[in-house]
């Protein structure tokens, strides 16, 4: 059974592949940040400034990817309605 996500007829395979690649890139950027945050939290006296910076970076990455997906969704909705 094929477990790959089905492409919408209006969203090209290239656009779908691009979105998936961007998602993987975002996850690859988040993973080391989350590990660093975990290490800081494990310290008896975590560096709160560094932890704050890591949180802001993780939030920025997640927001950027979410915005990208939202733009794809809106574009698909416009194409479907036309």
C-alpha positions as CSV (number, residue, x, y, z in Angstrom):
1,X,0.0,0.0,0.0
2,X,1.3,3.4,-1.0
3,X,1.7,5.6,2.1
4,X,2.8,8.7,0.3
5,X,0.5,11.7,0.6
6,X,-1.8,12.2,-2.5
7,X,-1.1,15.3,-4.5
8,X,-4.0,17.6,-5.2
9,X,-4.8,18.0,-8.9
10,X,-4.1,21.7,-8.5
11,X,-0.8,21.4,-6.5
12,X,2.0,20.1,-8.7
13,X,4.2,17.3,-7.6
14,X,7.1,19.7,-7.6
15,X,5.3,22.1,-5.2
16,X,4.3,19.2,-3.0
17,X,7.9,17.9,-2.9
18,X,9.1,21.5,-2.2
19,X,6.8,21.8,0.8
20,X,7.9,18.4,2.1
21,X,11.5,19.3,1.7
22,X,11.0,22.6,3.5
23,X,9.3,20.7,6.3
24,X,12.2,18.4,6.6
25,X,14.6,21.3,6.6
26,X,12.6,22.9,9.4
27,X,12.7,19.7,11.4
28,X,16.4,19.4,10.8
29,X,16.9,22.9,12.1
30,X,14.7,22.4,15.1
31,X,16.2,19.1,16.3
32,X,19.6,20.5,17.4
33,X,17.9,23.5,19.0
34,X,15.6,21.2,21.0
35,X,18.6,19.1,22.1
36,X,20.4,22.2,23.3
37,X,17.3,23.3,25.2
38,X,17.0,19.9,26.8
39,X,20.7,20.1,27.9
40,X,20.2,23.5,29.3
41,X,17.2,22.4,31.3
42,X,19.1,19.5,32.7
43,X,21.7,21.8,34.2
44,X,21.3,22.7,37.8
45,X,21.7,26.4,36.8
46,X,20.7,26.7,33.2
47,X,21.8,29.7,31.2
48,X,18.5,31.5,30.9
49,X,19.8,33.9,28.3
50,X,20.9,31.1,26.0
51,X,17.7,29.2,26.7
52,X,15.6,32.2,25.8
53,X,17.5,32.6,22.5
54,X,17.0,28.9,21.7
55,X,13.3,29.2,22.4
56,X,13.1,32.3,20.1
57,X,15.0,30.5,17.3
58,X,12.8,27.4,17.6
59,X,9.6,29.6,17.6
60,X,10.9,31.5,14.5
61,X,11.6,28.3,12.6
62,X,8.2,26.8,13.4
63,X,6.4,30.1,12.5
64,X,8.2,30.4,9.2
65,X,7.3,26.8,8.2
66,X,3.7,27.3,9.4
67,X,3.5,30.5,7.3
68,X,4.8,28.6,4.3
69,X,2.2,25.9,4.6
70,X,-0.5,28.4,5.1
71,X,0.5,30.2,1.9
72,X,0.4,26.9,0.1
73,X,-3.1,26.2,1.5
74,X,-4.4,29.6,0.5
75,X,-3.0,29.3,-3.0
76,X,-4.6,25.9,-3.3
77,X,-8.0,27.3,-2.1
78,X,-7.8,30.2,-4.6
79,X,-7.1,27.8,-7.4
80,X,-9.9,25.5,-6.4
81,X,-12.4,28.4,-6.2
82,X,-11.5,29.8,-9.6
